[in-house]
């Protein structure tokens, strides 16, 4: 079945389920082929006896796209076509040497992940794979890797699908819960009365237009400087990458948040920006003041937490399945003597940037631009626009929230949960995810160009410096 060519598949179109979404088309094009990788770390050795049952009866029914391929109909329109799925063609069991140490398996794990991040899944079968690492590493007794094509959905959809396969470890009958996204900041301007709301709205409108114009220029004409975090070469997406992780205590971050009267997002963004500049200075002192931009991937869903998969697939869903993303260009603050002596400057700057961007319409203007470009010029043009946006920036950043309670998959307690994305021409991709009381920062760095150990060290140092500086600040009344 899976060896059929597209021309043969076209002979039977009655199984077509739905059109491929606009973003699905440009995420699976000749220019961009993007994947979301989800990593589940098990506390106990993996028992694969229930694997096929779970795939057939739990995973595949989540969404028809997991049982579909992309085909072109007689009008040239891309469609999802239902096919027969053989789970054994999608699940991989890598073989490593037996009876070795966890440190030994760390190296094999890293090399294996680097390899599968570069590989494309065959187009003649559904665009997903599951890799089961049954060898103990320093982090886990075993690891499940979900490789899901971005055309299937965005991080929100795919993480929601993954979480629907999991249960609370303490009580499977109870639903998973997630941290509240409600801010402790002051209410929006429109809740403060007309005379305060109107000027702030006008200001936000003009700033949005300015940011939108800058975003267009950044995507098409203005490149970041070549620095230790951006070499600017063609074809970076085809170069091998290294994946590394840093775990921060969420309770510790909350202490910093309360001290400074900011949000958790402000703290971690400040840490990342400061860590990036420390690394740039470490490699080349002049680079600490180079023009560098972080591209922040954002969900355009106006929802505080994950919906169930059933709710996402409803016709009237407020947060439907698919790709509902946009992006923002954020200038990475330059490293100065003032910020070196007081690293909290990076948190304050992050707070200021995030607060202004949050009140901006730029995200929705960018989403509108991509929709218009798709209608007028087609998916390949949008893919080229996205590629230029990624290539002209220095770092790509994204984040997802995870459950508060520990989870389990088929009686396998989940020790850790993290994700990353591949397919773009950036040298550094940073993904942030919370799970229980831990915030996981995943660094995907270009092998041979980024010194991943030094980069990781600079991130840890940034957190320690900001944490230390925060202890010297008097308590804020808010936060």
Secondary structure per residue as TSV (DSSP state, phi and psi in degrees):
chain	resnum	aa	ss	phi	psi
A	1	X	-	360.0	-43.1
A	2	X	T	-78.8	-10.7
A	3	X	T	-89.6	0.5
A	4	X	-	-66.3	143.4
A	5	X	-	-83.0	164.7
A	6	X	H	-58.6	-39.0
A	7	X	H	-61.3	-36.7
A	8	X	H	-72.8	-37.9
A	9	X	H	-60.2	-33.8
A	10	X	T	-67.5	-15.5
A	11	X	T	-67.2	-17.0
A	12	X	-	-135.5	90.3
A	13	X	-	-99.0	2.7
A	14	X	T	-68.1	-14.0
A	15	X	T	-92.3	4.1
A	16	X	E	-62.8	131.7
A	17	X	E	-99.9	-44.2
A	18	X	E	-164.5	160.0
A	19	X	E	-68.7	149.8
A	20	X	-	-73.4	133.7
A	21	X	-	-65.2	159.0
A	22	X	H	-54.1	-46.8
A	23	X	H	-68.0	-31.8
A	24	X	H	-61.3	-34.5
A	25	X	H	-71.4	-42.4
A	26	X	H	-85.6	-13.2
A	27	X	H	-81.0	-12.6
A	28	X	B	-129.0	68.1
A	29	X	S	-125.9	-178.7
A	30	X	S	-71.4	-13.4
A	31	X	S	-100.7	-41.7
A	32	X	-	-128.5	133.0
A	33	X	B	-131.7	96.7
A	34	X	-	-105.4	144.1
A	35	X	E	-130.7	151.2
A	36	X	E	-109.0	127.7
A	37	X	E	-108.8	124.1
A	38	X	E	-110.4	135.1
A	39	X	E	-118.1	122.3
A	40	X	E	-111.2	118.4
A	41	X	E	-97.1	126.6
A	42	X	E	-96.1	141.4
A	43	X	S	-77.1	-20.3
A	44	X	S	-123.4	158.5
A	45	X	-	-55.6	143.3
A	46	X	-	-78.1	127.2
A	47	X	-	-105.5	114.3
A	48	X	G	-93.7	17.2
A	49	X	G	-64.7	-27.9
A	50	X	G	-100.3	6.4
A	51	X	H	-56.8	-53.8
A	52	X	H	-64.5	-38.2
A	53	X	H	-61.9	-46.3
A	54	X	H	-64.7	-38.4
A	55	X	I	-64.7	-46.0
A	56	X	I	-72.0	-39.3
A	57	X	I	-106.5	-12.0
A	58	X	I	-119.2	-51.9
A	59	X	I	-75.1	-54.4
A	60	X	G	-59.9	-38.8
A	61	X	G	-69.8	-9.0
A	62	X	G	-58.2	-44.8
A	63	X	-	-154.5	140.4
A	64	X	G	-57.9	-25.0
A	65	X	G	-65.3	-24.0
A	66	X	G	-71.8	-11.3
A	67	X	G	-119.7	24.8
A	68	X	E	-132.7	158.0
A	69	X	E	-122.1	165.3
A	70	X	E	-92.8	126.3
A	71	X	E	-132.2	165.1
A	72	X	E	-110.5	126.7
A	73	X	-	-79.9	-177.2
A	74	X	T	-67.4	-16.0
A	75	X	T	-94.0	2.4
A	76	X	S	85.6	8.1
A	77	X	-	-88.9	136.1
A	78	X	E	-77.1	132.5
A	79	X	E	-133.1	156.1
A	80	X	E	-88.5	126.6
A	81	X	E	-117.4	127.3
A	82	X	E	-68.8	134.0
A	83	X	-	-134.2	165.7
A	84	X	-	-75.2	132.9
A	85	X	-	-107.4	129.1
A	86	X	-	-104.4	102.2
A	87	X	G	-53.2	-33.2
A	88	X	G	-64.8	-18.3
A	89	X	G	-81.4	-9.9
A	90	X	T	-112.6	-11.7
A	91	X	E	-108.5	132.9
A	92	X	E	-117.8	137.8
A	93	X	-	-121.3	88.4
A	94	X	-	-62.8	145.8
A	95	X	-	-107.6	117.6
A	96	X	-	-109.4	164.9
A	97	X	-	-57.9	147.4
A	98	X	S	-86.6	155.4
A	99	X	S	56.8	45.1
A	100	X	-	-109.1	171.5
A	101	X	-	-77.4	162.5
A	102	X	H	-63.7	-33.1
A	103	X	H	-65.0	-38.5
A	104	X	H	-62.6	-44.6
A	105	X	H	-70.7	-24.9
A	106	X	H	-55.7	-45.9
A	107	X	H	-66.3	-44.1
A	108	X	H	-64.3	-40.1
A	109	X	H	-60.3	-49.1
A	110	X	H	-60.5	-42.7
A	111	X	H	-67.2	-38.7
A	112	X	H	-66.7	-44.6
A	113	X	H	-62.7	-41.8
A	114	X	H	-59.3	-37.8
A	115	X	H	-69.4	-48.7
A	116	X	H	-73.0	-20.3
A	117	X	H	-70.2	-21.6
A	118	X	H	-91.7	-16.3
A	119	X	-	-87.3	143.5
A	120	X	-	-95.1	141.4
A	121	X	-	-77.5	145.2
A	122	X	-	-60.1	140.0
A	123	X	T	-76.8	-16.3
A	124	X	T	-85.0	4.5
A	125	X	S	-140.3	162.5
A	126	X	-	-50.9	145.9
A	127	X	S	-87.3	60.0
A	128	X	E	-154.5	156.2
A	129	X	E	-145.2	154.0
A	130	X	E	-126.2	127.3
A	131	X	E	-111.9	124.3
A	132	X	E	-106.4	110.2
A	133	X	E	-95.0	104.6
A	134	X	-	-95.0	18.8
A	135	X	S	-110.8	141.1
A	136	X	-	-76.4	129.4
A	137	X	-	-106.2	-177.3
A	138	X	S	-65.5	-22.1
A	139	X	S	-97.5	-27.0
A	140	X	-	-156.7	159.9
A	141	X	S	-76.4	-18.8
A	142	X	E	-172.0	159.2
A	143	X	E	-137.7	133.4
A	144	X	E	-102.1	129.6
A	145	X	E	-115.8	119.5
A	146	X	E	-99.2	115.4
A	147	X	E	-104.6	108.7
A	148	X	E	-124.0	125.1
A	149	X	E	-65.9	139.7
A	150	X	G	-63.9	-20.8
A	151	X	G	-65.2	-23.3
A	152	X	G	-70.3	-28.5
A	153	X	-	163.9	171.3
A	154	X	-	-85.0	-179.4
A	155	X	H	-58.6	-36.6
A	156	X	H	-62.1	-49.5
A	157	X	H	-63.4	-47.4
A	158	X	H	-70.1	-36.4
A	159	X	H	-69.8	-36.7
A	160	X	H	-61.8	-38.4
A	161	X	H	-65.0	-43.6
A	162	X	H	-63.5	-44.1
A	163	X	H	-67.9	-25.7
A	164	X	H	-69.0	-16.6
A	165	X	T	-87.1	-7.9
A	166	X	-	-108.4	162.6
A	167	X	E	-133.4	159.4
A	168	X	E	-64.3	133.8
A	169	X	S	-70.3	-32.9
A	170	X	S	-79.3	-33.9
A	171	X	-	-156.3	96.2
A	172	X	T	-59.3	-18.3
A	173	X	T	-77.3	-15.7
A	174	X	S	-95.9	147.0
A	175	X	-	-76.0	156.0
A	176	X	-	-68.2	146.4
A	177	X	-	-121.8	159.2
A	178	X	B	-131.6	155.9
A	179	X	-	-60.6	145.0
A	180	X	-	-70.8	140.8
A	181	X	-	-95.4	4.4
A	182	X	-	-67.0	133.5
A	183	X	-	-88.2	149.1
A	184	X	-	-89.8	7.3
A	185	X	S	-78.4	177.5
A	186	X	-	-65.3	157.9
A	187	X	-	-66.1	162.2
A	188	X	-	-58.1	156.7
A	189	X	G	-55.9	-36.7
A	190	X	G	-69.0	-9.5
A	191	X	G	-95.1	3.9
A	192	X	S	-104.2	3.9
A	193	X	-	103.8	154.5
A	194	X	H	-60.2	-45.7
A	195	X	H	-69.3	-19.9
A	196	X	H	-94.4	-31.6
A	197	X	H	-72.5	-43.4
A	198	X	H	-63.3	-51.2
A	199	X	H	-60.2	-40.3
A	200	X	H	-67.4	-33.9
A	201	X	H	-67.8	-42.8
A	202	X	H	-62.4	-43.9
A	203	X	H	-61.3	-44.6
A	204	X	H	-62.7	-37.7
A	205	X	H	-62.4	-48.8
A	206	X	H	-68.9	-36.2
A	207	X	H	-66.5	-36.2
A	208	X	H	-63.4	-44.5
A	209	X	H	-62.6	-41.2
A	210	X	H	-63.4	-46.3
A	211	X	H	-64.0	-38.2
A	212	X	H	-63.8	-44.2
A	213	X	H	-62.5	-41.7
A	214	X	H	-65.1	-38.3
A	215	X	H	-62.9	-42.5
A	216	X	H	-62.1	-42.9
A	217	X	H	-64.3	-41.0
A	218	X	H	-65.3	-34.6
A	219	X	H	-74.8	-26.0
A	220	X	H	-116.4	-32.3
A	221	X	T	-127.8	-41.4
A	222	X	-	-96.1	113.8
A	223	X	-	-94.9	148.3
A	224	X	-	-63.4	159.0
A	225	X	-	-64.3	152.1
A	226	X	-	-74.8	123.6
A	227	X	B	-141.4	-179.9
A	228	X	T	-62.8	-10.0
A	229	X	T	-111.9	-0.1
A	230	X	B	-149.8	112.2
A	231	X	-	-90.6	-16.9
A	232	X	-	73.3	9.1
A	233	X	-	-75.3	156.8
A	234	X	T	-76.0	148.8
A	235	X	T	76.2	22.9
A	236	X	G	-60.8	-31.0
A	237	X	G	-64.6	-17.2
A	238	X	G	-96.5	1.4
A	239	X	S	-90.1	148.0
A	240	X	-	-66.0	149.9
A	241	X	E	-121.3	160.6
A	242	X	E	-116.8	135.9
A	243	X	E	-107.8	129.3
A	244	X	E	-139.1	159.4
A	245	X	E	-131.3	147.4
A	246	X	E	-127.8	132.9
A	247	X	E	-110.4	127.7
A	248	X	E	-116.2	144.2
A	249	X	E	-70.1	123.2
A	250	X	H	-66.1	-33.2
A	251	X	H	-64.0	-39.1
A	252	X	H	-65.0	-43.2
A	253	X	H	-62.8	-38.6
A	254	X	H	-65.0	-34.5
A	255	X	H	-62.8	-43.7
A	256	X	H	-63.7	-43.7
A	257	X	H	-55.9	-47.2
A	258	X	H	-66.8	-38.8
A	259	X	H	-61.8	-40.7
A	260	X	H	-95.1	-10.5
A	261	X	T	68.6	35.4
A	262	X	-	-119.9	-167.0
A	263	X	-	-104.0	164.9
A	264	X	H	-59.5	-39.2
A	265	X	H	-62.9	-38.7
A	266	X	H	-61.4	-44.0
A	267	X	H	-63.5	-51.9
A	268	X	H	-69.2	-33.4
A	269	X	H	-66.1	-42.1
A	270	X	H	-61.3	-41.3
A	271	X	H	-62.1	-45.9
A	272	X	H	-63.9	-45.9
A	273	X	H	-62.8	-42.9
A	274	X	H	-66.0	-43.0
A	275	X	H	-61.7	-39.6
A	276	X	H	-61.3	-46.0
A	277	X	H	-68.0	-35.6
A	278	X	H	-62.6	-41.3
A	279	X	H	-65.2	-44.3
A	280	X	H	-60.4	-41.8
A	281	X	H	-66.4	-37.8
A	282	X	H	-62.2	-37.7
A	283	X	H	-83.2	-43.3
A	284	X	-	-149.5	111.1
A	285	X	G	-56.7	-32.2
A	286	X	G	-69.8	-24.4
A	287	X	G	-71.4	-14.2
A	288	X	G	-65.1	-17.1
A	289	X	G	-116.1	16.5
A	290	X	S	-71.6	156.6
A	291	X	-	-80.0	109.8
A	292	X	-	-132.2	142.3
A	293	X	E	-126.0	137.8
A	294	X	E	-98.7	131.2
A	295	X	E	-98.8	111.1
A	296	X	E	-96.5	117.5
A	297	X	E	-83.6	130.7
A	298	X	E	-129.2	148.6
A	299	X	E	-86.2	137.4
A	300	X	-	-93.2	10.8
A	301	X	-	-77.1	130.1
A	302	X	-	-93.2	73.3
A	303	X	-	-148.8	143.4
A	304	X	S	-83.1	-24.3
A	305	X	S	-151.4	-177.7
A	306	X	-	-72.1	137.9
A	307	X	-	-87.7	161.9
A	308	X	-	-68.5	157.8
A	309	X	H	-60.4	-36.6
A	310	X	H	-61.0	-41.6
A	311	X	H	-68.7	-38.0
A	312	X	H	-64.7	-30.7
A	313	X	T	-90.7	-0.5
A	314	X	S	-72.3	147.8
A	315	X	T	-62.6	-33.8
A	316	X	T	-100.9	21.4
A	317	X	-	-63.3	139.1
A	318	X	T	-75.9	-16.4
A	319	X	T	-140.1	72.5
A	320	X	-	-68.2	158.9
A	321	X	S	-60.1	148.9
A	322	X	S	131.2	-160.1
A	323	X	-	-105.0	112.0
A	324	X	-	-127.0	73.8
A	325	X	E	-130.3	156.7
A	326	X	E	-143.8	-170.4
A	327	X	E	-148.9	160.4
A	328	X	E	-133.2	137.4
A	329	X	E	-86.4	126.8
A	330	X	E	-126.4	119.1
A	331	X	E	-67.6	130.2
A	332	X	-	-78.0	119.6
A	333	X	-	-53.5	142.7
A	334	X	-	-80.7	150.8
A	335	X	-	-83.6	120.1
A	336	X	-	-121.3	171.8
A	337	X	H	-63.0	-34.9
A	338	X	H	-64.7	-43.1
A	339	X	H	-75.0	-27.3
A	340	X	H	-67.4	-38.0
A	341	X	H	-80.1	-23.6
A	342	X	-	-139.5	87.4
A	343	X	T	-63.2	-13.0
A	344	X	H	-63.6	-16.4
A	345	X	H	-56.1	-34.7
A	346	X	H	-70.3	-32.7
A	347	X	H	-70.7	-43.7
A	348	X	H	-60.6	-43.3
A	349	X	H	-66.0	-39.9
A	350	X	H	-62.0	-42.5
A	351	X	H	-60.5	-44.6
A	352	X	H	-63.7	-45.0
A	353	X	H	-64.3	-48.8
A	354	X	H	-63.7	-41.3
A	355	X	H	-63.0	-43.3
A	356	X	H	-67.7	-42.7
A	357	X	H	-65.9	-35.5
A	358	X	H	-63.2	-34.2
A	359	X	T	-89.8	11.2
A	360	X	-	-99.1	157.7
A	361	X	S	-96.3	6.0
A	362	X	H	-59.2	-42.5
A	363	X	H	-56.1	-43.2
A	364	X	H	-76.7	-29.7
A	365	X	H	-66.4	-39.0
A	366	X	H	-66.7	-42.3
A	367	X	H	-60.9	-41.5
A	368	X	H	-63.4	-42.6
A	369	X	H	-60.3	-44.6
A	370	X	H	-63.9	-39.7
A	371	X	H	-63.1	-43.0
A	372	X	H	-67.3	-41.0
A	373	X	H	-64.5	-36.2
A	374	X	H	-64.3	-44.6
A	375	X	H	-67.5	-36.4
A	376	X	H	-88.5	-32.6
A	377	X	H	-124.3	-13.6
A	378	X	-	97.5	167.8
A	379	X	H	-65.1	-32.3
A	380	X	H	-65.7	-35.4
A	381	X	H	-67.5	-40.1
A	382	X	H	-66.4	-40.9
A	383	X	H	-60.8	-39.8
A	384	X	H	-65.3	-38.6
A	385	X	H	-63.3	-45.7
A	386	X	H	-63.2	-40.4
A	387	X	H	-62.1	-45.2
A	388	X	H	-63.0	-37.9
A	389	X	H	-60.8	-45.9
A	390	X	H	-68.1	-43.7
A	391	X	H	-67.9	-34.6
A	392	X	H	-79.7	-10.0
A	393	X	S	-97.2	171.3
A	394	X	S	-100.8	-36.9
A	395	X	E	-139.7	139.5
A	396	X	E	-108.4	131.5
A	397	X	E	-127.5	142.5
A	398	X	E	-151.5	161.0
A	399	X	E	-149.3	151.9
A	400	X	E	-138.2	151.5
A	401	X	-	-97.9	142.8
A	402	X	-	-114.5	175.7
A	403	X	B	-65.6	154.6
A	404	X	S	-79.1	-37.5
A	405	X	S	-92.8	152.9
A	406	X	-	-61.3	146.6
A	407	X	E	-116.5	169.8
A	408	X	E	-143.9	148.0
A	409	X	E	-123.0	111.2
A	410	X	T	50.7	50.4
A	411	X	T	66.7	17.8
A	412	X	E	-104.4	105.5
A	413	X	E	-60.2	133.1
A	414	X	E	-87.8	115.3
A	415	X	E	-82.3	-39.0
A	416	X	E	-146.5	157.6
A	417	X	E	-146.2	125.9
A	418	X	E	-154.9	171.8
A	419	X	E	-149.2	166.1
A	420	X	E	-152.3	171.3
A	421	X	E	-128.2	148.5
A	422	X	E	-132.6	167.4
A	423	X	S	112.4	-11.8
A	424	X	S	-97.2	164.7
A	425	X	S	-89.4	17.3
A	426	X	-	-82.4	151.7
A	427	X	S	-85.5	-21.5
A	428	X	E	-134.3	129.6
A	429	X	E	-126.7	126.3
A	430	X	E	-118.5	122.9
A	431	X	E	-120.4	134.8
A	432	X	E	-119.5	132.9
A	433	X	E	-147.7	139.4
A	434	X	E	-98.1	146.8
A	435	X	E	-154.8	124.4
A	436	X	T	52.1	-116.7
A	437	X	T	-110.0	25.9
A	438	X	E	-127.7	139.3
A	439	X	E	-109.3	118.0
A	440	X	E	-100.1	124.6
A	441	X	E	-108.5	115.8
A	442	X	E	-103.8	125.6
A	443	X	E	-109.9	116.2
A	444	X	E	-105.5	113.1
A	445	X	E	-123.9	148.1
A	446	X	E	-68.5	121.5
A	447	X	T	-66.0	133.5
A	448	X	T	87.4	-17.3
A	449	X	T	-107.1	-46.3
A	450	X	S	-94.4	131.6
A	451	X	-	-81.2	94.4
A	452	X	H	-63.0	-33.5
A	453	X	H	-69.4	-41.3
A	454	X	H	-69.2	-37.6
A	455	X	H	-63.8	-43.6
A	456	X	H	-63.4	-42.7
A	457	X	H	-59.8	-41.0
A	458	X	H	-66.9	-34.4
A	459	X	H	-66.4	-43.5
A	460	X	H	-64.3	-42.6
A	461	X	H	-63.0	-39.5
A	462	X	H	-60.3	-43.9
A	463	X	H	-64.3	-43.8
A	464	X	H	-64.6	-41.0
A	465	X	H	-65.5	-43.4
A	466	X	H	-68.4	-39.1
A	467	X	H	-62.3	-44.9
A	468	X	H	-63.9	-43.5
A	469	X	H	-65.5	-33.4
A	470	X	H	-67.8	-31.0
A	471	X	H	-65.9	-21.7
A	472	X	T	-89.8	-0.9
A	473	X	S	-94.6	134.1
A	474	X	-	-60.8	150.1
A	475	X	-	-60.3	138.5
A	476	X	-	-87.3	152.3
A	477	X	S	-76.0	-21.6
A	478	X	-	-108.9	171.2
A	479	X	-	115.2	360.0
